[in-house]
Amino acid sequence: MAVAELFVGPVEPLPSEEEALDAYSATVSGVAERLLPAVSSLRVGRTEGRRPEGAGSAVALTREGLMITSAHVVDGATRGVAAFADGGEYDLEVVGTDPLSDLALVRARSARLEPVETGDADHLRVGQLVVAVGNPLGYAGSVTAGVVSGLGRSLPTRGGGGRRIVENVIQTDAALNPGNSGGALADSRARLVGINTAVAGVGLGLAVPLDGTTRRILNALNREGRVRRGYLGIAGGTQPLPPPAAERLGRKGAIGVIEVVEDSPAARAGLRPGDLIVEVGGQPISKAKELQGHMVGASIGRPLEIELLRDGRLIRVTVVPLELK
């Protein structure tokens, strides 16, 4: 009985690298190649009686060894090591931490690093491709990809002796696991747009955005090792402007004041519930994160002009923010 040949004909040549990668794969691969040298694995030690060891990731910001990570990764750290994909290992120094934003700056001593290019999370859109690079579960240099699933999410954190909500967090379905914290979230051009911070569930990861507010926080950490925040004493959120005011101002939203804390800077300046804040410090404003940006550092103890809409009229008040304790 004749046996048929299983494999007949010449073997097809393997496709070239360019042919083997579709556009999606080529993009993710390109981002990974650019980011992997800049993302380190962190191992930190803590004082006895607390969590003795911890791990996470960090992203190089400067050639001189400055890196960004999550505050909870280095919380209470007394020693640490940053390890890179090229085999380099460097002792770690904590420059400053801000638990309220879950951001921290650390320095790899005596290191010469390949810094990332930074982007702006304000330009992200839902559905946009993002790539996460970190060291989950001890697997160094891991790369996952997904999309921006949501913007403007809230993340509960602890810091400053209490509980606070980090606003404007990025939600992504790029797979994140323990150890990813402090790692990079990048756009399709390998620009850093966020710092991975939490796993909220299967297919639901959260990252602190790199935007104007977080840039102010990082600059403060670099200068002083901590972040000083101003306090106004209001509660509120984005509300639509009445059509006549929207047409006059050329925008649709403002910050609606819901509550004013008694004897707070806002109360002393004359703000009232129902006011619509349209401008702070000469800049248009419509979102809580924009107001929070004004409260980082420079505004404390200094007169700050606020323009608001009240009973259909635009009025200006001057408030002097106190330091948030």
Buried (B, 14 or more C-beta within 10 A) or exposed (E): EEEEEEEEEEEEEEEEEEEEBEEEEEBBBBBBEBBBBBBBBBBBBBEEEEEEEBBBBBBBBEEEBBBBBBBBBBBBBEEBBBBBBEEBBBEBBBBBBBBBBBBBBBBBEEBEBBBBEBBBBBEBEEEBBBBBBBBBEEEBBBBBBBBBBEBBBEBEBEBBEEEBEBBBBBBBBBBBBBBBBBBBBBBBEBBBBBBBBBBBEEBBBBBBBBBBBBBBBBBBBBEEEEBBBBBBBBBBEBBEBEEEBBEEBEBBBBBBBEEBEEEBBBBEBBBEEBBBBBBBBEEBBBBBBBBBBBBBBBBBEEEBEBBBBBEEEBEEBEBBBBEBE
